[in-house]
């Protein structure tokens, strides 16, 4: 049995065939980059995203033949509006990084309403205000909702609990959209999707050959958590892409009130029961290696960073703080900026490259500490995926910085595998998630072999703080 997964990320759409042994078969990717028409604005082309989903999905089906189910996983909180009569997008899709509604979020705080600009809520408000059509014809959704609509030829207007929670509009206690928030922001309740389980029948994908059933919807980081087999409380994964996302499985309860910069989220909903997770965020990870290539010209390509860094035994007392876009967990200092300190006349290109890789690992160790403090759970081992997971220097630095084993995922992009598991459980490919994730031994396990100076890194992060005080003062 085979499952088709459509993975709509920040920079493109990938379709993947996931086999019943957990391996990945055919894979097709189309780049769909966001645009930035002005500083702070990040827009996505909803029509191009839909076209890429159809093109890549059909290409995979051409290679593997009929599939048993379709899963959709997506960049979270990016928001799209469209006309229910025509299926045409209304205005730009607004990317999750878009900051056009920062002022609105700050204006709502005196009313006791805490909404972050990266959540969907104020993005949806902006789209409603700029949509020139009657409210009853307006539909709004995150990317999973948009793709389910497109694949089902308009038959399904749905989302799942993992995506609904990150919109900022979902009341987890009442398990419904917040009527008060919708009214305050002027968002018609008829525009909002119905919230379903993450695994289960949604609608037939009639836009695809054979009309396979859409059977899973899930946010990308939650899918990655599942795609690395993290289904028991305390299981944790770290995805190192452009940024870094550490997610810890919590089980059926959201856990203690966060006090160290993490936030609770629904990992997935099965049979009406939520499994919760806790997330910690590093705003710059792989972006720092891209900076070494594009900004400084120290490496020819990202992969070269491993060999360059490995050519020296250590960073030569150089420390790097990966705060190119501010710091996330635990400080959430949007005014912090990247820092290189400890440079001498003897500092070489290799020392700088190694310092950047170790800086990412040290920042990840801060995420682990914050997650353990906020969840009261011990993370025994750290499972790692994402583009940087191919770098052995990074993996060893992670093990040394966190003082615990690091397990490299067999799949560099575990997101599609996790969504495939949810769709496959619905289709009967696997009896449950435990059976599905049993197919996932790690590719390798790296044990700590030394230590990195976390006290000195903490001092460096303090030096990088509040470089732009106006941004640091923003409490979002």
ZAZAZA-999000 format. One record per residue (C-alpha): residue number from 1; x, y, z. Coordinates in pm, 1 decimal. Layout:
BEGIN
nr / u / v / w
NUM / X / Y / Z
...
***
This chain:
BEGIN
nr / u / v / w
1 / 0.0 / 0.0 / 0.0
2 / 120.1 / 351.9 / -81.0
3 / 20.6 / 697.9 / 42.0
4 / 66.4 / 1024.7 / -147.5
5 / 173.7 / 1325.1 / 60.6
6 / 165.1 / 1685.8 / -56.5
7 / 403.0 / 1897.5 / 150.2
8 / 359.4 / 2272.7 / 96.8
9 / 657.9 / 2446.9 / 251.4
10 / 773.3 / 2805.7 / 268.0
11 / 977.5 / 2787.5 / -52.6
12 / 803.1 / 2521.3 / -256.8
13 / 570.0 / 2224.1 / -285.5
14 / 685.2 / 1864.1 / -268.4
15 / 483.1 / 1551.3 / -338.9
16 / 609.3 / 1220.8 / -203.1
17 / 500.2 / 857.2 / -211.6
18 / 530.6 / 690.6 / 131.8
19 / 539.4 / 309.9 / 124.1
20 / 400.7 / 75.7 / 388.6
21 / 752.7 / 10.3 / 524.0
22 / 793.4 / 381.2 / 597.6
23 / 1031.5 / 439.8 / 308.6
24 / 993.3 / 718.7 / 55.7
25 / 935.5 / 631.4 / -308.3
26 / 889.6 / 885.2 / -583.7
27 / 945.4 / 1249.5 / -493.6
28 / 880.8 / 1559.7 / -705.1
29 / 945.0 / 1920.3 / -599.8
30 / 850.4 / 2254.4 / -752.9
31 / 993.3 / 2577.2 / -617.7
32 / 736.2 / 2842.9 / -524.4
33 / 919.4 / 3122.7 / -350.6
34 / 745.7 / 3387.2 / -140.3
35 / 775.7 / 3749.9 / -246.9
36 / 850.3 / 4057.0 / -37.3
37 / 698.2 / 4361.8 / -209.1
38 / 801.7 / 4586.2 / 80.5
39 / 1005.4 / 4551.0 / 402.1
40 / 823.5 / 4327.8 / 649.3
41 / 579.0 / 4192.1 / 391.1
42 / 591.9 / 3825.5 / 289.6
43 / 337.2 / 3710.0 / 33.7
44 / 269.1 / 3370.6 / -120.1
45 / 113.4 / 3304.4 / -458.2
46 / -187.5 / 3087.2 / -372.7
47 / -260.9 / 2999.9 / -736.2
48 / 99.6 / 2897.9 / -798.4
49 / 95.7 / 2687.4 / -480.5
50 / -218.9 / 2508.9 / -598.7
51 / -71.2 / 2450.5 / -945.1
52 / 249.8 / 2312.5 / -792.7
53 / 50.2 / 2075.6 / -572.0
54 / -140.2 / 1940.4 / -870.8
55 / 167.2 / 1913.9 / -1094.4
56 / 384.7 / 1736.7 / -838.0
57 / 106.0 / 1505.4 / -717.4
58 / 19.7 / 1397.6 / -1071.1
59 / 386.7 / 1341.5 / -1149.7
60 / 424.6 / 1112.2 / -847.8
61 / 108.1 / 923.3 / -938.7
62 / 244.6 / 877.3 / -1289.6
63 / 544.5 / 702.4 / -1134.8
64 / 382.6 / 491.1 / -863.2
65 / 29.8 / 434.5 / -989.4
66 / -283.7 / 440.7 / -770.7
67 / -247.4 / 525.6 / -401.5
68 / -464.2 / 444.2 / -102.7
69 / -483.3 / 790.5 / 49.1
70 / -358.6 / 1148.5 / 30.4
71 / -206.0 / 1346.1 / 317.6
72 / -149.1 / 1722.6 / 325.7
73 / 109.4 / 1896.1 / 542.4
74 / 193.1 / 2261.9 / 529.3
75 / 372.5 / 2570.6 / 649.6
76 / 163.6 / 2685.8 / 940.6
77 / -32.8 / 3009.4 / 983.7
78 / 17.0 / 3136.1 / 626.1
79 / -328.8 / 3257.1 / 528.8
80 / -524.2 / 3258.5 / 202.2
81 / -865.3 / 3399.3 / 106.9
82 / -1068.7 / 3299.5 / -198.7
83 / -1407.1 / 3331.3 / -365.1
84 / -1622.7 / 3024.7 / -296.8
85 / -1803.0 / 3067.8 / -629.8
86 / -1495.9 / 3062.7 / -851.5
87 / -1220.0 / 2919.1 / -635.4
88 / -1004.1 / 3218.3 / -727.3
89 / -775.7 / 3367.3 / -460.4
90 / -872.6 / 3708.6 / -325.1
91 / -569.6 / 3928.2 / -272.6
92 / -225.8 / 3795.4 / -181.5
93 / -165.9 / 3494.0 / 33.7
94 / 0.1 / 3625.8 / 349.4
95 / 302.1 / 3426.2 / 464.2
96 / 356.6 / 3329.5 / 825.9
97 / 664.7 / 3556.7 / 847.7
98 / 467.0 / 3863.5 / 730.5
99 / 473.8 / 4154.5 / 975.3
100 / 215.6 / 4391.8 / 826.2
101 / -14.3 / 4344.2 / 1126.0
102 / 238.5 / 4408.2 / 1404.6
103 / 71.7 / 4741.2 / 1484.6
104 / -268.5 / 4579.0 / 1502.7
105 / -138.2 / 4310.7 / 1740.3
106 / 6.9 / 4577.3 / 1969.2
107 / -315.8 / 4780.5 / 1956.1
108 / -515.1 / 4477.7 / 2075.0
109 / -297.9 / 4417.1 / 2381.3
110 / -461.0 / 4685.9 / 2601.9
111 / -788.7 / 4499.8 / 2544.6
112 / -631.4 / 4186.8 / 2691.4
113 / -600.2 / 4015.7 / 2354.7
114 / -261.3 / 3862.1 / 2284.0
115 / -215.1 / 3778.4 / 1917.6
116 / 122.3 / 3735.8 / 1748.7
117 / 171.1 / 3875.1 / 1397.5
118 / 290.4 / 3535.7 / 1274.1
119 / -46.6 / 3379.8 / 1366.9
120 / -331.4 / 3380.1 / 1114.6
121 / -581.3 / 3590.6 / 1308.9
122 / -480.6 / 3943.1 / 1210.1
123 / -377.6 / 3822.6 / 863.1
124 / -735.0 / 3698.6 / 812.7
125 / -868.9 / 4032.5 / 938.2
126 / -651.7 / 4217.2 / 684.4
127 / -771.6 / 3992.5 / 401.4
128 / -1136.9 / 4047.3 / 495.9
129 / -1085.9 / 4423.4 / 501.3
130 / -929.6 / 4418.9 / 154.0
131 / -1160.9 / 4163.8 / -7.8
132 / -1407.8 / 4316.0 / -251.6
133 / -1683.0 / 4055.7 / -245.8
134 / -1986.7 / 3976.9 / -28.9
135 / -1891.3 / 3810.8 / 302.2
136 / -2105.8 / 3503.9 / 231.4
137 / -1886.4 / 3417.4 / -66.2
138 / -1555.2 / 3460.6 / 116.3
139 / -1352.1 / 3159.5 / 230.2
140 / -1041.7 / 3184.9 / 445.8
141 / -795.7 / 2919.6 / 545.4
142 / -442.3 / 2808.8 / 610.1
143 / -253.2 / 2635.0 / 330.4
144 / -388.8 / 2288.8 / 417.9
145 / -742.8 / 2423.3 / 384.3
146 / -668.0 / 2583.9 / 49.2
147 / -509.8 / 2267.3 / -93.9
148 / -793.1 / 2045.7 / 32.4
149 / -1037.9 / 2280.1 / -144.0
150 / -836.3 / 2265.7 / -467.5
151 / -785.4 / 1887.3 / -460.9
152 / -1153.1 / 1823.4 / -388.4
153 / -1274.6 / 2072.1 / -653.0
154 / -1436.3 / 2281.2 / -380.8
155 / -1608.9 / 1997.5 / -196.0
156 / -1405.7 / 2033.6 / 125.4
157 / -1354.9 / 2345.1 / 337.4
158 / -1164.5 / 2188.0 / 626.4
159 / -863.7 / 2209.9 / 852.9
160 / -735.1 / 2002.5 / 1142.4
161 / -671.4 / 2085.1 / 1506.9
162 / -293.3 / 2119.9 / 1463.0
163 / -341.5 / 2397.6 / 1209.0
164 / -644.9 / 2553.6 / 1376.5
165 / -462.0 / 2620.1 / 1702.9
166 / -180.5 / 2821.1 / 1542.0
167 / -429.2 / 3059.9 / 1380.4
168 / -490.5 / 3226.0 / 1718.0
169 / -865.3 / 3201.2 / 1649.2
170 / -936.8 / 2854.9 / 1790.1
171 / -1081.1 / 2794.0 / 2136.3
172 / -931.6 / 2462.8 / 2249.0
173 / -1163.5 / 2438.1 / 2550.3
174 / -1475.0 / 2479.9 / 2341.0
175 / -1324.2 / 2303.1 / 2040.0
176 / -1458.4 / 2569.8 / 1807.8
177 / -1358.1 / 2897.4 / 1649.1
178 / -1379.5 / 3181.1 / 1899.5
179 / -1699.1 / 3367.8 / 1815.3
180 / -1584.0 / 3667.3 / 2019.8
181 / -1253.0 / 3696.2 / 1833.4
182 / -1414.6 / 3649.7 / 1493.8
183 / -1664.0 / 3924.5 / 1574.4
184 / -1394.6 / 4158.2 / 1707.1
185 / -1181.4 / 4113.8 / 1394.2
186 / -1476.9 / 4125.4 / 1155.9
187 / -1418.1 / 3777.1 / 1016.3
188 / -1742.0 / 3605.6 / 900.7
189 / -1785.4 / 3269.0 / 1069.3
190 / -1905.8 / 3133.4 / 734.6
191 / -1557.2 / 3198.0 / 597.0
192 / -1393.7 / 2959.1 / 842.4
193 / -1326.5 / 2591.3 / 775.6
194 / -1464.6 / 2303.4 / 978.7
195 / -1206.8 / 2153.0 / 1216.1
196 / -1146.1 / 1779.2 / 1177.3
197 / -923.7 / 1509.3 / 1314.4
198 / -572.0 / 1506.9 / 1170.6
199 / -634.6 / 1154.2 / 1040.3
200 / -959.2 / 1042.2 / 882.9
201 / -1171.0 / 1077.7 / 569.9
202 / -1202.6 / 1435.3 / 442.2
203 / -1311.1 / 1419.4 / 77.3
204 / -1204.2 / 1258.0 / -247.2
205 / -920.8 / 1429.9 / -432.6
206 / -1121.7 / 1447.1 / -754.5
207 / -861.5 / 1676.8 / -911.4
208 / -617.3 / 1383.0 / -916.1
209 / -624.5 / 1064.8 / -1126.1
210 / -827.3 / 795.8 / -951.0
211 / -972.2 / 1045.2 / -700.0
212 / -792.7 / 898.5 / -395.3
213 / -935.6 / 1000.5 / -56.5
214 / -781.3 / 1292.4 / 130.9
215 / -718.2 / 1130.4 / 469.3
216 / -480.3 / 1353.4 / 665.9
217 / -419.1 / 1721.2 / 738.7
218 / -138.7 / 1831.5 / 972.6
219 / 99.5 / 2122.3 / 1031.4
220 / 457.7 / 2074.0 / 918.7
221 / 637.9 / 2067.0 / 1254.2
222 / 378.2 / 1834.6 / 1403.7
223 / 418.9 / 1606.9 / 1101.6
224 / 795.5 / 1612.4 / 1148.0
225 / 752.5 / 1516.9 / 1515.1
226 / 549.1 / 1214.6 / 1410.0
227 / 779.0 / 1143.1 / 1115.3
228 / 1063.0 / 1094.3 / 1362.4
229 / 861.9 / 856.4 / 1576.7
230 / 807.5 / 1096.7 / 1867.2
231 / 477.9 / 967.3 / 2002.1
232 / 551.6 / 921.7 / 2375.3
233 / 581.1 / 1200.3 / 2635.7
234 / 938.3 / 1328.8 / 2640.9
235 / 1017.0 / 1221.6 / 2285.7
236 / 1169.4 / 1521.3 / 2108.8
237 / 1287.0 / 1618.2 / 1764.2
238 / 1484.5 / 1913.0 / 1632.7
239 / 1432.2 / 2028.5 / 1275.4
240 / 1721.8 / 2238.6 / 1150.4
241 / 1613.6 / 2420.5 / 840.1
242 / 1628.2 / 2795.3 / 779.5
243 / 1536.4 / 2823.1 / 1147.0
244 / 1524.8 / 2556.6 / 1414.5
245 / 1216.9 / 2402.3 / 1571.9
246 / 1239.7 / 2180.8 / 1879.4
247 / 917.2 / 1992.8 / 1951.1
248 / 846.9 / 1768.7 / 2248.9
249 / 558.4 / 1520.7 / 2262.2
250 / 347.1 / 1589.5 / 2572.4
251 / 74.8 / 1325.5 / 2547.0
252 / -294.2 / 1399.0 / 2617.2
253 / -236.0 / 1714.9 / 2826.9
254 / -81.2 / 2046.8 / 2721.4
255 / 143.5 / 2054.2 / 3028.6
256 / 240.2 / 2333.5 / 3269.1
257 / 206.9 / 2701.8 / 3187.2
258 / 512.8 / 2797.4 / 2980.9
259 / 757.1 / 3036.4 / 3147.6
260 / 1069.8 / 2987.9 / 2936.9
261 / 963.7 / 3094.2 / 2590.2
262 / 802.9 / 2774.2 / 2462.9
263 / 441.1 / 2739.1 / 2358.0
264 / 186.8 / 2455.5 / 2359.1
265 / 33.8 / 2320.3 / 2040.4
266 / -186.1 / 2033.2 / 1930.5
267 / 41.3 / 1779.3 / 1765.7
268 / -243.7 / 1579.4 / 1611.6
269 / -602.5 / 1479.9 / 1684.2
270 / -709.9 / 1117.0 / 1641.6
271 / -1055.6 / 984.9 / 1719.1
272 / -1139.9 / 1317.9 / 1879.3
273 / -846.3 / 1294.2 / 2122.1
274 / -568.0 / 1551.0 / 2110.6
275 / -201.5 / 1469.7 / 2151.0
276 / -19.2 / 1782.3 / 2264.0
277 / 333.0 / 1904.7 / 2201.6
278 / 551.1 / 2189.4 / 2323.0
279 / 759.7 / 2393.6 / 2079.1
280 / 1077.9 / 2600.8 / 2118.2
281 / 1205.1 / 2815.2 / 1831.8
282 / 1544.4 / 2926.3 / 1698.7
283 / 1488.2 / 3201.2 / 1442.7
284 / 1815.2 / 3147.2 / 1251.5
285 / 1984.2 / 2810.4 / 1196.8
286 / 2053.0 / 2710.0 / 836.6
287 / 2020.0 / 3078.5 / 749.2
288 / 2352.3 / 3130.7 / 928.2
289 / 2528.1 / 2883.0 / 700.0
290 / 2368.1 / 3048.8 / 398.2
291 / 2511.6 / 3377.0 / 528.9
292 / 2859.1 / 3220.9 / 532.6
293 / 2807.5 / 3138.4 / 165.8
294 / 2612.5 / 3437.3 / 33.4
295 / 2714.1 / 3718.2 / 268.7
296 / 3076.3 / 3640.7 / 349.5
297 / 3179.4 / 3412.4 / 62.8
298 / 3363.3 / 3179.7 / 304.5
299 / 3217.4 / 2865.3 / 148.9
300 / 3107.4 / 2779.8 / -204.7
301 / 2798.6 / 2586.7 / -97.6
302 / 2623.1 / 2492.7 / 224.5
303 / 2749.6 / 2133.7 / 217.7
304 / 3111.1 / 2258.0 / 214.5
305 / 3070.7 / 2394.6 / 567.3
306 / 3121.8 / 2044.8 / 712.6
307 / 3463.6 / 1983.4 / 557.9
308 / 3584.6 / 2337.9 / 628.0
309 / 3477.1 / 2320.1 / 993.7
310 / 3621.6 / 1970.9 / 1036.1
311 / 3964.3 / 2092.1 / 921.7
312 / 4022.8 / 2245.7 / 1266.8
313 / 3975.1 / 2069.8 / 1603.9
314 / 3780.5 / 2360.1 / 1757.6
315 / 3662.9 / 2714.7 / 1687.8
316 / 3979.7 / 2873.2 / 1824.1
317 / 3797.2 / 3043.2 / 2111.2
318 / 3554.8 / 3217.8 / 1871.3
319 / 3188.5 / 3227.8 / 1971.5
320 / 2895.5 / 3294.4 / 1738.4
321 / 2540.8 / 3383.2 / 1844.3
322 / 2289.8 / 3285.2 / 1570.6
323 / 2059.0 / 3585.2 / 1606.5
324 / 2054.3 / 3715.1 / 1251.0
325 / 1678.7 / 3776.3 / 1282.5
326 / 1661.4 / 3814.1 / 1658.5
327 / 1639.9 / 3544.2 / 1924.6
328 / 1347.2 / 3314.0 / 1986.3
329 / 1322.5 / 3075.3 / 2281.2
330 / 1394.5 / 3141.6 / 2562.1
331 / 1443.7 / 3519.8 / 2542.2
332 / 1222.0 / 3622.0 / 2247.7
333 / 1432.7 / 3929.4 / 2180.5
334 / 1343.7 / 4058.7 / 1833.6
335 / 1607.7 / 4327.9 / 1870.0
336 / 1898.0 / 4089.2 / 1932.4
337 / 2143.3 / 4049.2 / 1646.8
338 / 2409.1 / 3800.6 / 1546.1
339 / 2745.5 / 3823.6 / 1716.9
340 / 3099.3 / 3694.5 / 1650.6
341 / 3333.2 / 3742.2 / 1945.8
342 / 3680.7 / 3617.4 / 2030.5
343 / 3838.5 / 3688.1 / 1691.7
344 / 4218.8 / 3727.2 / 1690.5
345 / 4489.7 / 3764.8 / 1426.9
346 / 4513.8 / 3386.9 / 1427.5
347 / 4144.3 / 3330.2 / 1355.4
348 / 4102.9 / 3147.5 / 1024.3
349 / 3821.5 / 3091.6 / 780.6
350 / 3779.4 / 2741.8 / 923.9
351 / 3749.7 / 2876.2 / 1279.2
352 / 3471.7 / 3114.6 / 1173.0
353 / 3280.8 / 2841.2 / 990.7
354 / 3313.0 / 2604.2 / 1284.4
355 / 3206.2 / 2876.5 / 1527.6
356 / 2885.8 / 2929.8 / 1328.5
357 / 2802.1 / 2557.8 / 1329.2
358 / 2876.8 / 2528.3 / 1700.3
359 / 2675.6 / 2844.6 / 1769.1
360 / 2367.7 / 2681.1 / 1615.8
361 / 2427.5 / 2373.2 / 1832.6
362 / 2468.7 / 2583.6 / 2148.0
363 / 2147.6 / 2774.7 / 2071.8
364 / 1972.5 / 2439.2 / 2026.3
365 / 2094.5 / 2335.4 / 2371.4
366 / 1920.0 / 2644.9 / 2508.7
367 / 1601.4 / 2523.3 / 2340.6
368 / 1637.8 / 2185.8 / 2511.6
369 / 1684.9 / 2349.3 / 2852.3
370 / 1381.4 / 2572.5 / 2801.4
371 / 1165.1 / 2281.7 / 2685.8
372 / 1262.4 / 2068.8 / 2983.3
373 / 1197.6 / 2357.0 / 3224.5
374 / 856.5 / 2427.9 / 3071.5
375 / 739.8 / 2066.7 / 3040.8
376 / 894.7 / 1904.0 / 3350.0
377 / 998.8 / 1622.2 / 3115.4
378 / 1348.4 / 1487.1 / 3056.9
379 / 1457.3 / 1466.8 / 2692.1
380 / 1670.9 / 1154.9 / 2688.7
381 / 1780.1 / 1179.9 / 2323.8
382 / 1741.1 / 1435.9 / 2049.0
383 / 1617.0 / 1323.6 / 1707.5
384 / 1726.7 / 1554.3 / 1427.7
385 / 1609.3 / 1619.0 / 1072.1
386 / 1621.7 / 1909.0 / 826.6
387 / 1893.5 / 2021.5 / 589.2
388 / 2161.2 / 2066.6 / 858.7
389 / 2111.5 / 1710.9 / 984.1
390 / 2344.4 / 1590.3 / 707.1
391 / 2633.5 / 1780.6 / 868.8
392 / 2836.7 / 1557.1 / 1102.6
393 / 3009.1 / 1852.5 / 1269.0
394 / 2670.1 / 1995.1 / 1363.2
395 / 2544.9 / 1661.3 / 1497.1
396 / 2853.0 / 1606.4 / 1714.0
397 / 2832.4 / 1964.7 / 1839.5
398 / 2466.8 / 1906.4 / 1929.1
399 / 2554.4 / 1593.7 / 2125.3
400 / 2837.2 / 1774.3 / 2305.1
401 / 2635.4 / 2088.9 / 2378.3
402 / 2328.6 / 1902.3 / 2507.2
403 / 2526.1 / 1620.3 / 2677.1
404 / 2292.4 / 1358.8 / 2535.8
405 / 2274.4 / 1131.6 / 2231.2
406 / 2164.5 / 1272.0 / 1897.4
407 / 1980.1 / 1048.4 / 1651.2
408 / 1985.1 / 1145.7 / 1285.7
409 / 1658.5 / 1078.4 / 1106.4
410 / 1661.8 / 832.3 / 819.4
411 / 1460.4 / 1096.5 / 632.8
412 / 1612.5 / 1442.4 / 607.6
413 / 1261.0 / 1578.7 / 548.7
414 / 1054.2 / 1382.8 / 801.4
415 / 748.9 / 1604.9 / 751.9
416 / 613.9 / 1409.0 / 455.7
417 / 665.9 / 1077.3 / 634.1
418 / 465.4 / 1193.1 / 936.6
419 / 175.8 / 1311.7 / 721.8
420 / 197.1 / 981.3 / 535.8
421 / 161.4 / 791.9 / 863.5
422 / -156.2 / 984.0 / 951.0
423 / -307.4 / 921.1 / 607.7
424 / -198.5 / 556.9 / 616.4
425 / -357.1 / 494.1 / 955.1
426 / -685.2 / 630.2 / 818.6
427 / -653.2 / 405.1 / 511.5
428 / -563.7 / 95.0 / 710.4
429 / -202.1 / 78.6 / 594.4
430 / -99.4 / 70.6 / 962.0
431 / -316.7 / -25.9 / 1256.2
432 / -207.6 / 277.1 / 1459.5
433 / 72.5 / 530.5 / 1493.7
434 / 282.4 / 292.8 / 1703.2
435 / 282.0 / 41.2 / 1417.6
436 / 364.0 / 312.1 / 1164.8
437 / 653.1 / 464.2 / 1360.2
438 / 800.5 / 119.4 / 1430.2
439 / 929.9 / 139.2 / 1073.1
440 / 1161.1 / 429.7 / 1168.9
441 / 1500.2 / 328.8 / 1312.5
442 / 1738.7 / 625.4 / 1313.7
443 / 2005.6 / 638.7 / 1046.4
444 / 2276.5 / 682.6 / 1308.2
445 / 2325.3 / 770.3 / 1673.4
446 / 2593.8 / 1015.9 / 1786.1
447 / 2710.2 / 1006.8 / 2147.1
448 / 2863.3 / 1303.6 / 2330.6
449 / 3241.2 / 1303.4 / 2290.8
450 / 3330.6 / 1629.2 / 2462.8
451 / 3170.4 / 1953.2 / 2571.8
452 / 3115.0 / 2306.1 / 2447.8
453 / 3148.1 / 2610.9 / 2672.1
454 / 2787.8 / 2699.4 / 2743.1
455 / 2875.8 / 2956.8 / 3009.6
456 / 3077.8 / 3154.9 / 2758.5
457 / 2797.2 / 3119.8 / 2503.8
458 / 2551.2 / 3256.8 / 2760.9
459 / 2780.6 / 3557.1 / 2807.9
460 / 2794.2 / 3610.0 / 2430.5
461 / 2416.2 / 3594.9 / 2397.9
462 / 2384.8 / 3864.3 / 2662.9
463 / 2619.3 / 4083.7 / 2459.1
464 / 2400.3 / 4031.6 / 2150.4
465 / 2079.6 / 4130.7 / 2330.0
466 / 1877.3 / 4446.3 / 2259.7
467 / 2100.2 / 4562.9 / 1974.2
468 / 1791.0 / 4735.1 / 1832.4
469 / 1609.7 / 4844.7 / 2150.6
470 / 1291.8 / 4946.7 / 1967.4
471 / 1243.9 / 4588.3 / 1848.1
472 / 1345.7 / 4438.8 / 2181.4
473 / 1069.5 / 4640.3 / 2348.7
474 / 804.7 / 4468.8 / 2135.7
475 / 633.1 / 4207.2 / 2350.2
476 / 446.9 / 3994.4 / 2099.0
***
